[in-house]
Amino acid sequence: MDEPRSVDEAIEANRANWDERVSSHLLAYDVEGFIADSARLSGTVRDDYAVMAPHLAGRSVAGLSLLHLQCHIGTDTLSWARLGATVTGIDFSPEATAAARQIASRAGITARFIDSDVDSAAIACNAQFDVVYTGNGALMWLPDLARWAGTVAALLRPGGLFYIRDVHPVLQAVDDQRDDGALVLTAPYFGTGHAQTYADATTYADAEVRLTNVTTYEWPHPLSDIIQSLLNAGLRLTSFLEHQTVGWQALPQLTRLSGGWALPEQRERLPLAYSLTATRDALES
């Protein structure tokens, strides 16, 4: 498949693809059940809160301002609101943010959703937050981690916490088309300066859906680039974990567990996700 003529062209193709995913994801994420059950939290947020909570300096989420970058249809964002945070979600897909606003209204949850890409998020928000949060499946859609990390730093208040849990870059390099159970690296682990091109008429959340905007572009980022970009932006890394589960069936051989998808045996062979926390140090008095 041909490379895009520009990064902007690649991002527009990705936006069209994510716009088209919204209607099927409303079903796949059981949005009606989320709205009906005022105590329901997304599984992602339940898992993330358990990892993030020890790094909140003894504070609960309640009363904190939280920004969710790349929030999609907002069920994770609104789960943080149900835990008591004052939430803002940002996404580059206007179809996704429109859906998120409707979900919030129907569920009776106060939240703000902004149409913006990550690079423009600091200008779009014109505010700083106690917590900046990024969920699963985020960074491969971003071409430039230096700009991303600078945006995260600009959005954090002094003393604020950044948290991300995302798919592990090694998993992204594994051939996901094999059906023999072998773990074979076929895609780049390190960045090449070029986007990887994919064509898939389905989505991770609904294998039955058939999309028309099938071409997407992703950028590989090794862990070293992810961590170093945050350090270069002035943040201080406070935790880093690698996980043996991931939030979707990223490989055919993964099996579903209560905590996500995992290898059926010898799970120590491959990290599937990672999480990290970082802080913007408080200003000296």
JOMOFEN-V751693 format. One record per backbone hydrogen bond with DSSP energy under -1.0 kcal/mol. NH is the residue of the N-H (numbers start at 1). CO is the residue of the C=O. E is the energy in kcal/mol with one decimal. If there is no record, write none. Layout:
((NH	CO	E) (NH	CO	E))
//
This chain:
((10	6	-1.9) (11	7	-2.6) (12	8	-2.2) (13	9	-2.0) (14	10	-2.3) (15	11	-2.5) (16	12	-2.3) (17	13	-1.9) (18	14	-2.6) (19	15	-2.8) (20	16	-1.7) (21	17	-1.0) (25	21	-2.3) (26	22	-2.0) (28	24	-2.6) (29	25	-2.7) (30	27	-1.7) (31	26	-2.2) (34	30	-2.0) (35	31	-2.6) (36	32	-2.2) (37	33	-1.8) (40	37	-1.7) (46	42	-2.2) (47	43	-2.2) (48	44	-2.7) (49	45	-2.9) (50	46	-1.3) (51	47	-1.3) (52	48	-3.0) (53	49	-2.8) (55	52	-2.3) (56	53	-1.9) (59	56	-1.9) (63	84	-2.4) (64	61	-2.6) (66	86	-2.8) (67	131	-2.7) (68	88	-3.0) (69	133	-2.2) (71	90	-2.5) (74	71	-1.8) (78	74	-2.9) (79	75	-1.2) (80	76	-1.8) (81	77	-1.4) (82	78	-1.9) (84	81	-1.6) (85	80	-2.1) (86	64	-3.0) (88	66	-2.1) (89	112	-2.8) (90	68	-2.5) (91	114	-1.8) (97	93	-2.1) (98	94	-2.0) (99	95	-1.8) (100	96	-2.4) (101	97	-2.3) (102	98	-1.8) (103	99	-2.5) (104	100	-2.6) (105	101	-2.4) (106	102	-2.7) (107	103	-2.3) (109	104	-2.7) (112	87	-1.6) (114	89	-2.8) (116	91	-1.9) (121	118	-1.8) (124	120	-2.6) (125	121	-2.6) (126	122	-2.1) (129	155	-2.7) (131	65	-2.0) (132	161	-2.3) (133	67	-3.2) (134	163	-2.1) (141	138	-1.6) (142	139	-1.9) (148	144	-1.7) (149	145	-2.9) (150	146	-2.1) (151	147	-2.1) (152	148	-2.4) (153	149	-2.5) (154	150	-2.2) (155	151	-1.8) (157	129	-2.7) (159	280	-3.7) (160	157	-2.9) (161	130	-2.7) (162	278	-3.7) (163	132	-2.3) (164	276	-1.9) (165	134	-1.3) (166	274	-2.1) (168	272	-2.1) (172	168	-1.6) (174	171	-1.3) (175	184	-3.2) (186	173	-2.4) (187	173	-2.2) (196	218	-3.8) (198	216	-2.6) (200	214	-1.9) (203	206	-1.4) (211	201	-2.5) (214	212	-1.4) (216	198	-2.4) (218	196	-2.3) (219	140	-3.1) (226	222	-1.9) (227	223	-2.7) (228	224	-2.6) (229	225	-2.2) (230	226	-1.2) (231	227	-2.1) (232	228	-3.0) (233	229	-1.3) (234	231	-1.6) (235	230	-2.2) (236	279	-2.7) (238	277	-2.7) (239	277	-1.5) (241	275	-2.9) (243	273	-3.4) (246	261	-1.8) (250	248	-2.0) (254	251	-1.5) (255	262	-3.2) (257	260	-3.4) (260	257	-1.3) (261	246	-3.3) (262	255	-2.6) (269	266	-1.8) (270	267	-1.1) (272	243	-2.8) (273	243	-1.5) (274	166	-2.3) (275	241	-2.5) (276	164	-2.3) (277	239	-1.6) (278	162	-2.1) (279	236	-2.3) (280	160	-1.9))
//
